[in-house]
Amino acid sequence: MALKTTGIVEITEAVLGCVCVALDQVHEAVPEQPGCPDCRACVVPGEVAWDDCSNPCTGQGSGGQLAVSVGRTYLSSNFPADDRTLLGAKTCVAPPNLAVEVIVTLLRCAPEPDVNGCPPSCEALAEAARVAHTDLVTIINALVCCLPDTTTGRNRRRFVMGAGRMLGPAGGCVGVEQRVTIAVPSCYPCPTDESP
């Protein structure tokens, strides 16, 4: 059995959608909490570049940068454990799942020193911390509550939450990162053409 060619694409897009909806819902419910970034919410290849965490490009709405990327993939017959099963042998081996580690990164503007070089106030730092901590919990809730139902199959998505952490401040940005490992079943037929 083989993997669905677009399986990783569907997972990363589903994660982006779940998180964006949750951020916007919290924005409506929690005063002063920004929602999903208006201009920079995307699936990205490789490591996340800290391109932009500024205020919204439209002059209104929510600023920042939301990026969903893939950290690593590996085969797993007993998800989420790494697989060490010999493949290609003549014995019958159950087809492994693909485990995909997805990384959700959300950056917002960090408080900066004033024109005289004085550090940001404790109030500004506390507000940035409040926004970041709320963002992290919102991302976790989005994954736990929304992700299982983002498949068209009869089974729900299986996943394991990884570590979350604070990022920065660096380059005027501060934010959060949350990792989640998601199972992609191998339930598609292998190509029928003969191998070389």
C-alpha positions in Angstrom: 0.0 0.0 0.0 1.1 3.6 -0.7 0.5 7.0 0.6 -1.9 9.6 -0.9 0.3 11.9 -2.9 -1.4 15.0 -1.6 -1.6 13.8 2.0 0.9 16.2 3.5 -0.6 19.1 1.6 -4.1 18.4 2.9 -2.8 18.1 6.5 -0.8 21.4 6.4 -3.8 23.2 4.8 -6.2 21.7 7.4 -3.9 22.8 10.3 -3.7 26.4 8.8 -7.5 26.6 8.5 -8.1 25.3 12.0 -5.7 27.7 13.6 -6.9 30.7 11.6 -10.5 30.1 12.5 -9.7 29.7 16.2 -7.6 32.9 16.3 -10.4 34.8 14.8 -12.9 33.4 17.3 -10.7 34.3 20.2 -10.2 37.8 18.7 -14.0 38.2 18.8 -14.3 37.0 22.4 -11.2 38.4 24.1 -10.7 42.2 24.1 -7.4 43.4 22.5 -6.5 39.9 21.3 -5.4 40.0 17.6 -6.9 37.4 15.3 -5.5 35.5 12.4 -2.9 37.6 10.5 -4.6 39.3 7.6 -1.6 39.3 5.2 0.8 36.6 6.3 -1.0 33.3 7.0 0.4 30.5 4.9 1.9 27.1 4.5 5.6 27.4 4.0 8.4 25.1 2.8 11.2 24.3 5.3 12.2 26.5 8.2 10.0 29.6 8.8 11.6 32.9 7.7 10.7 35.7 10.1 9.7 37.9 7.2 7.0 40.0 8.8 5.3 40.4 12.1 4.2 43.9 11.7 0.9 45.5 12.0 -1.8 44.7 9.4 -0.9 45.7 5.8 -4.4 47.0 5.3 -4.2 49.4 8.2 -6.9 47.5 10.1 -7.4 43.9 11.1 -4.7 41.7 12.7 -1.0 41.8 12.1 1.6 39.2 12.5 2.7 36.1 10.6 1.2 32.6 10.9 3.2 29.9 9.2 2.6 26.1 9.0 5.5 24.0 8.0 6.7 20.4 8.1 9.6 19.6 10.5 10.1 15.9 9.6 8.4 12.8 8.4 9.0 9.1 9.2 7.3 5.8 8.8 5.4 4.4 11.8 3.7 1.0 12.0 2.8 1.7 15.6 2.0 5.4 15.5 3.7 7.6 16.8 6.8 5.4 17.3 9.5 5.5 14.6 9.4 2.4 12.5 12.4 0.0 12.2 10.5 -2.7 10.3 12.4 -4.3 7.4 10.5 -3.4 4.2 10.8 -5.3 0.9 11.1 -8.7 2.5 8.9 -11.6 1.2 7.1 -11.9 4.5 3.8 -10.1 5.0 4.3 -6.8 6.7 1.5 -4.4 7.6 1.9 -1.1 5.7 3.2 1.6 7.9 1.7 5.1 8.4 3.6 8.2 7.6 4.1 10.4 10.6 4.3 14.1 9.8 5.6 16.5 12.3 3.8 19.8 11.6 5.1 23.1 13.1 2.7 26.0 13.7 4.6 29.3 14.1 2.8 32.6 15.0 4.8 35.8 15.3 3.5 39.2 16.5 5.3 42.6 17.0 7.5 42.7 20.1 7.8 45.8 22.3 10.9 47.7 21.3 13.1 50.3 23.0 12.0 53.9 22.7 13.8 56.6 20.7 16.1 57.2 23.6 17.1 53.6 23.8 15.2 52.9 27.0 13.8 49.4 27.2 10.1 48.7 26.8 7.9 49.2 29.8 6.8 46.4 32.0 3.2 47.1 30.9 4.2 46.7 27.2 6.1 43.5 28.0 3.1 42.1 30.0 0.7 42.9 27.1 3.0 41.1 24.6 3.2 38.1 27.0 -0.6 38.1 27.4 -1.1 38.0 23.6 1.6 35.3 23.1 0.2 33.1 25.9 -3.3 33.4 24.6 -2.1 32.7 21.0 -0.4 29.5 22.3 -3.4 28.2 24.1 -5.6 29.1 21.1 -3.3 27.1 18.8 -3.4 24.1 21.1 -7.2 24.3 21.4 -7.5 24.6 17.6 -5.5 21.4 17.1 -7.2 19.4 19.8 -10.8 20.4 18.8 -10.7 20.9 15.0 -7.9 18.7 13.6 -9.5 15.3 14.3 -12.5 16.1 12.0 -10.4 17.5 9.0 -10.4 14.3 7.0 -12.9 13.0 4.4 -12.4 9.4 5.5 -14.5 7.5 7.9 -11.8 7.7 10.6 -10.7 10.8 12.5 -7.2 12.1 12.2 -4.8 10.6 14.7 -2.2 12.9 16.2 0.1 13.5 19.1 0.7 17.0 20.5 4.4 17.9 20.8 6.1 20.7 22.6 5.1 24.3 22.5 7.5 27.1 23.1 7.9 30.9 23.1 10.0 32.5 20.4 12.1 35.7 20.4 12.1 38.5 20.9 14.3 38.9 17.8 14.1 41.2 14.9 11.2 43.1 16.4 9.1 39.9 16.6 8.0 37.7 19.4 5.8 34.6 19.2 5.0 31.0 19.7 5.7 27.6 18.1 3.6 24.5 18.6 4.5 21.1 17.2 2.0 18.3 16.4 2.7 14.9 14.8 -0.1 13.6 12.6 -0.6 10.1 11.1 -1.1 9.8 7.4 -2.5 6.3 6.6 -1.0 4.3 3.7 -4.2 3.0 2.3 -3.8 3.7 -1.4 -2.7 1.2 -4.1 0.9 1.2 -5.3 1.4 2.2 -9.0 0.9 -0.8 -11.3 3.7 -0.1 -13.8 6.7 -2.3 -13.5 9.7 -1.0 -11.7 13.0 -0.6 -13.7 
